[in-house]
Amino acid sequence: MSIEVGSKVQGKVTGITNFGAFVELPGGSTGLVHISEVADSYVKDVNDHLKVGDQVEVKVISEKDGKTALSIKKAIDRPEGQTPSYPQRQPRQGRDDRQSKDFRSKGNFKPKESFEDKMAKFLKTSEENLSTLKRSTETKRGGRGGRRG
């Protein structure tokens, strides 16, 4: 029996992995419910929501190369236009009135460097690095009056 994409069927959970759950469908075929399709809320561990042997209603999302993708959360009937409700985030405690976007302390304010200042600083450090590198390679090669034998 072939299962059509978009249809809702009853299935039995046969295995649970860290990325989802395998569900045996009518007709003996097996599909996968990805962890993101298990519930409307965030699922950290599939074992918190399903157990092997559970009977679940699933919706067939897709079938490709013999692999069937299933969804539990899309199998739930909701009135038209209603979206799943997610828990509201609570503001963190102990933040007092530090909600402004300026995180710099007022005493350590330093004006931004101009492009020319940054370029001058870069050229200076670059020249220093090159001269140090040149000096160290010349002494290893025996240059600048080194012994020639």
Backbone bond lengths (Angstrom), bond angles and torsions (degrees), N, CA, C in turn:
res aa  C-N    CA-C-N  psi(-1)  N-CA   C-N-CA  omega(-1)  CA-C   N-CA-C  phi
1 M - - - 1.457 - - 1.528 109.35 -
2 S 1.301 117.00 123.16 1.453 121.77 -179.82 1.527 109.21 -88.24
3 I 1.309 116.00 137.18 1.458 120.81 -178.98 1.523 108.08 -101.01
4 E 1.334 116.23 129.56 1.452 121.23 -175.82 1.522 111.70 -83.77
5 V 1.332 115.35 145.01 1.455 121.23 175.34 1.522 108.28 -64.78
6 G 1.336 116.47 133.54 1.460 121.41 -179.38 1.517 113.10 97.94
7 S 1.336 117.96 -13.37 1.465 119.58 -178.37 1.530 110.67 -84.74
8 K 1.327 114.71 153.15 1.462 121.53 176.89 1.516 107.97 -104.60
9 V 1.326 115.99 132.27 1.462 121.25 -179.09 1.517 109.75 -138.48
10 Q 1.332 114.76 159.93 1.461 121.10 174.43 1.526 107.52 -90.16
11 G 1.315 115.94 141.47 1.448 120.41 178.63 1.510 111.11 -145.00
12 K 1.328 114.91 170.80 1.462 121.06 -178.48 1.521 108.66 -120.77
13 V 1.325 116.52 129.50 1.461 121.31 179.41 1.532 108.41 -69.14
14 T 1.349 115.69 121.21 1.472 119.95 -178.58 1.516 113.01 -107.65
15 G 1.324 116.65 -18.83 1.461 119.33 -179.95 1.508 111.16 -161.94
16 I 1.336 115.32 150.38 1.457 120.96 179.92 1.521 108.15 -127.59
17 T 1.339 115.89 132.52 1.458 121.72 176.66 1.520 108.30 -123.20
18 N 1.330 116.37 179.06 1.466 118.39 179.07 1.526 111.75 -75.19
19 F 1.337 118.77 -10.59 1.459 121.02 179.99 1.521 113.11 -110.98
20 G 1.321 119.11 0.87 1.455 120.40 178.66 1.513 112.39 160.84
21 A 1.341 115.28 -161.13 1.457 121.23 -178.23 1.523 109.30 -136.44
22 F 1.324 115.78 140.04 1.458 121.21 176.02 1.520 108.55 -91.94
23 V 1.329 115.26 134.16 1.459 121.49 -176.82 1.521 108.52 -124.89
24 E 1.350 115.19 128.13 1.464 120.51 176.11 1.519 108.28 -83.57
25 L 1.323 115.31 126.64 1.463 121.76 -176.57 1.526 109.66 -100.60
26 P 1.340 117.09 165.10 1.459 119.51 175.51 1.531 109.93 -58.09
27 G 1.299 116.44 140.26 1.458 120.61 -177.83 1.516 111.90 95.22
28 G 1.326 117.92 -1.69 1.454 121.58 175.46 1.514 115.43 88.89
29 S 1.330 119.35 -5.53 1.464 119.59 179.13 1.529 109.87 -78.42
30 T 1.337 115.07 160.80 1.459 120.98 -178.08 1.515 109.28 -123.80
31 G 1.321 116.36 143.15 1.460 121.98 177.18 1.512 110.13 -131.31
32 L 1.315 115.19 167.68 1.458 121.06 -179.06 1.521 110.29 -114.04
33 V 1.336 115.26 130.55 1.463 121.48 170.10 1.525 105.28 -99.25
34 H 1.348 116.50 108.47 1.463 120.03 179.50 1.517 109.39 -64.88
35 I 1.341 116.86 152.49 1.464 122.01 -177.59 1.531 111.73 -55.60
36 S 1.341 117.29 -31.14 1.469 120.30 179.91 1.522 112.42 -74.73
37 E 1.336 117.63 -11.87 1.462 121.57 -178.41 1.533 112.42 -108.05
38 V 1.340 117.18 9.29 1.472 120.23 -177.39 1.521 111.44 -77.72
39 A 1.339 117.18 -43.85 1.465 120.46 -175.62 1.515 109.88 -148.85
40 D 1.346 116.03 162.96 1.460 121.05 178.08 1.515 111.85 -69.66
41 S 1.321 117.19 -29.33 1.457 120.44 -179.82 1.532 109.56 -89.29
42 Y 1.316 116.13 171.33 1.466 121.66 179.68 1.520 109.77 -64.54
43 V 1.322 116.43 131.03 1.466 121.61 179.97 1.518 107.71 -112.44
44 K 1.336 115.93 111.57 1.464 120.25 177.64 1.522 109.70 -85.56
45 D 1.333 116.35 -39.76 1.460 121.39 -179.05 1.527 108.16 -135.10
46 V 1.320 116.57 125.37 1.469 121.48 -178.85 1.525 110.40 -61.34
47 N 1.333 117.25 -31.63 1.464 121.46 -179.05 1.526 112.71 -62.19
48 D 1.327 117.83 -20.96 1.467 120.84 177.42 1.529 111.33 -72.21
49 H 1.344 117.54 -19.32 1.453 121.78 -175.29 1.530 113.35 -113.19
50 L 1.324 117.66 -31.25 1.466 121.52 -175.09 1.517 111.09 -132.48
51 K 1.354 114.48 155.57 1.459 121.72 173.71 1.524 107.77 -131.64
52 V 1.315 116.42 152.26 1.463 120.60 176.19 1.521 107.97 -60.72
53 G 1.325 116.55 131.30 1.458 122.12 -178.68 1.509 113.90 100.45
54 D 1.335 117.84 -12.31 1.472 121.37 178.06 1.530 110.39 -63.37
55 Q 1.338 116.09 141.03 1.463 121.77 171.78 1.524 106.64 -92.33
56 V 1.323 117.20 125.18 1.453 120.90 -178.06 1.521 110.18 -131.43
57 E 1.340 115.21 151.11 1.457 119.91 172.70 1.525 106.65 -96.08
58 V 1.324 116.09 128.03 1.456 120.97 -177.98 1.515 110.05 -127.34
59 K 1.321 115.08 155.45 1.457 121.23 174.79 1.527 107.08 -110.36
60 V 1.326 116.17 135.19 1.457 120.93 179.37 1.525 107.61 -79.59
61 I 1.333 116.65 117.63 1.467 121.77 -178.37 1.525 110.18 -87.89
62 S 1.328 116.00 -47.84 1.460 119.09 -178.58 1.520 109.81 -157.71
63 E 1.313 114.05 161.94 1.461 120.18 174.68 1.515 107.04 -141.65
64 K 1.332 115.84 123.13 1.460 120.30 -177.43 1.527 107.99 -147.20
65 D 1.308 116.07 129.50 1.470 122.55 179.10 1.528 112.14 53.61
66 G 1.324 116.73 38.21 1.460 120.57 178.46 1.519 114.70 78.99
67 K 1.341 117.21 1.64 1.463 121.34 178.74 1.515 108.47 -102.25
68 T 1.328 115.49 126.61 1.459 120.96 -177.42 1.519 109.66 -106.90
69 A 1.338 116.30 123.39 1.465 121.77 176.85 1.522 108.28 -96.07
70 L 1.333 114.91 130.75 1.466 120.88 -176.32 1.523 110.65 -121.85
71 S 1.340 115.84 161.36 1.456 121.24 176.65 1.519 109.68 -140.81
72 I 1.313 115.35 130.92 1.469 120.01 174.35 1.523 109.22 -85.67
73 K 1.345 116.92 -41.18 1.467 118.88 -175.73 1.530 112.44 -68.84
74 K 1.334 118.35 -28.16 1.457 119.97 177.92 1.525 112.17 -81.72
75 A 1.336 117.29 -11.48 1.457 120.86 178.26 1.526 111.56 -81.52
76 I 1.329 116.92 -13.85 1.465 120.93 -179.49 1.521 108.77 -77.97
77 D 1.350 116.18 126.24 1.465 120.84 179.81 1.517 109.99 -77.91
78 R 1.319 115.92 125.32 1.456 122.11 176.50 1.515 108.15 -124.35
79 P 1.333 116.87 148.05 1.463 119.01 174.84 1.529 109.96 -59.83
80 E 1.302 116.53 152.12 1.463 123.12 -176.92 1.522 110.53 -55.71
81 G 1.324 117.47 131.18 1.463 122.34 176.73 1.508 114.58 85.25
82 Q 1.320 118.43 -9.14 1.459 119.86 -179.36 1.518 108.78 -84.96
83 T 1.310 115.80 129.81 1.454 120.75 178.55 1.520 108.80 -105.05
84 P 1.316 117.45 159.24 1.455 118.88 179.25 1.523 110.55 -63.99
85 S 1.320 116.54 144.41 1.461 119.92 179.97 1.517 108.32 -92.86
86 Y 1.309 115.74 127.21 1.451 121.79 177.86 1.512 108.31 -103.39
87 P 1.324 117.36 148.96 1.465 118.60 -179.60 1.522 110.69 -64.46
88 Q 1.331 115.18 141.76 1.457 120.14 179.38 1.519 109.72 -73.61
89 R 1.334 115.95 139.40 1.460 119.74 178.24 1.520 108.91 -77.30
90 Q 1.307 114.93 138.26 1.451 120.42 178.35 1.529 108.84 -94.30
91 P 1.340 117.44 140.38 1.464 118.67 176.49 1.527 109.76 -64.97
92 R 1.321 115.76 146.72 1.466 119.73 -179.34 1.512 110.47 -67.29
93 Q 1.323 115.20 146.97 1.453 121.10 179.92 1.524 109.71 -83.66
94 G 1.329 116.41 154.43 1.452 121.87 174.48 1.520 114.08 77.01
95 R 1.298 118.40 22.52 1.466 120.23 -177.94 1.527 110.98 -96.36
96 D 1.308 119.46 -2.51 1.460 126.35 -170.01 1.525 111.27 29.46
97 D 1.296 119.09 -133.05 1.469 119.46 -174.15 1.524 111.84 -104.33
98 R 1.309 117.75 38.83 1.471 120.80 -179.63 1.518 110.69 -95.35
99 Q 1.283 118.50 41.98 1.462 122.03 -176.04 1.522 112.63 -87.12
100 S 1.345 117.82 -3.75 1.467 118.41 -177.54 1.519 110.04 -68.71
101 K 1.326 115.78 159.42 1.458 120.64 -176.41 1.520 112.33 -85.85
102 D 1.317 118.71 -8.13 1.454 121.36 179.69 1.522 108.15 -90.62
103 F 1.332 116.90 103.75 1.455 120.95 -174.73 1.524 112.21 -91.38
104 R 1.340 117.60 -8.11 1.465 119.45 -179.40 1.516 109.29 -72.70
105 S 1.331 114.89 142.23 1.460 116.97 175.35 1.521 107.67 -74.66
106 K 1.311 116.68 145.81 1.460 121.43 -171.97 1.528 112.15 -68.79
107 G 1.328 118.88 -26.23 1.462 121.31 -177.33 1.519 112.92 -76.82
108 N 1.323 118.63 -24.84 1.464 121.47 -175.72 1.516 112.30 -103.43
109 F 1.304 118.05 31.98 1.456 120.15 -177.27 1.521 109.71 -71.56
110 K 1.332 115.84 129.20 1.453 121.50 178.57 1.521 106.96 -127.76
111 P 1.330 117.99 125.48 1.460 118.49 -179.47 1.524 110.53 -64.27
112 K 1.322 115.97 152.54 1.459 120.31 -179.43 1.511 110.23 -65.72
113 E 1.335 114.89 144.38 1.451 121.42 177.21 1.525 109.03 -76.69
114 S 1.325 116.48 141.88 1.453 119.04 177.70 1.525 109.18 -77.60
115 F 1.311 116.26 163.99 1.461 121.15 179.66 1.522 110.79 -59.90
116 E 1.346 116.87 -41.19 1.459 121.05 -178.81 1.528 110.81 -62.47
117 D 1.355 116.61 -41.15 1.464 120.11 178.70 1.522 110.70 -64.11
118 K 1.331 116.55 -42.56 1.461 120.00 178.94 1.524 110.96 -63.67
119 M 1.329 116.29 -41.02 1.460 120.63 -179.04 1.528 110.63 -65.98
120 A 1.322 117.31 -42.05 1.467 121.12 179.12 1.527 110.44 -62.62
121 K 1.324 116.55 -42.67 1.463 120.69 178.94 1.534 110.52 -64.03
122 F 1.315 116.50 -42.12 1.463 121.09 179.10 1.527 110.68 -62.16
123 L 1.348 117.39 -46.62 1.462 120.82 -179.21 1.523 111.30 -62.14
124 K 1.320 117.00 -39.25 1.465 120.96 179.98 1.524 110.71 -63.68
125 T 1.334 116.95 -49.31 1.468 119.52 -179.70 1.523 110.63 -67.27
126 S 1.308 117.94 -35.08 1.457 121.44 178.81 1.523 110.49 -64.09
127 E 1.351 117.67 -44.77 1.469 121.49 177.92 1.523 110.58 -62.08
128 E 1.328 117.11 -42.43 1.471 120.35 179.15 1.523 110.60 -62.00
129 N 1.321 116.38 -44.03 1.467 120.26 -179.99 1.521 111.63 -64.09
130 L 1.331 116.80 -41.37 1.466 120.21 179.22 1.520 111.92 -64.93
131 S 1.334 117.41 -42.55 1.467 119.63 -179.39 1.530 110.66 -66.67
132 T 1.328 117.94 -38.07 1.461 121.18 176.79 1.527 110.53 -64.05
133 L 1.317 116.88 -43.49 1.458 121.64 179.46 1.526 110.82 -64.15
134 K 1.334 116.19 -43.63 1.466 120.57 -179.26 1.523 110.24 -63.86
135 R 1.328 117.15 -42.98 1.458 122.13 179.43 1.524 110.72 -60.72
136 S 1.345 116.94 -45.17 1.470 119.42 -176.97 1.516 111.67 -69.95
137 T 1.325 119.09 -34.70 1.473 119.69 179.32 1.520 111.42 -74.26
138 E 1.328 118.23 -33.11 1.467 120.30 178.72 1.513 111.41 -67.70
139 T 1.338 117.60 -38.79 1.467 118.99 179.82 1.522 110.46 -68.46
140 K 1.294 118.80 -31.57 1.466 121.23 178.21 1.518 111.46 -72.31
141 R 1.341 117.53 -32.01 1.458 121.08 -179.71 1.517 112.49 -85.80
142 G 1.287 116.65 -13.32 1.462 119.69 -177.38 1.506 112.87 83.72
143 G 1.287 118.17 29.40 1.453 121.83 -179.85 1.503 111.70 -82.39
144 R 1.316 118.32 177.69 1.472 126.68 177.96 1.527 112.10 53.39
145 G 1.285 115.97 64.16 1.446 119.15 173.88 1.502 113.92 79.67
146 G 1.297 117.18 12.92 1.457 119.37 176.46 1.527 109.22 -68.98
147 R 1.320 116.95 163.97 1.463 120.11 -178.60 1.518 111.12 -66.04
148 R 1.294 115.14 139.65 1.450 120.14 173.10 1.494 107.25 -121.91
149 G 1.263 113.62 125.91 1.428 113.30 -170.48 1.424 117.50 -116.68
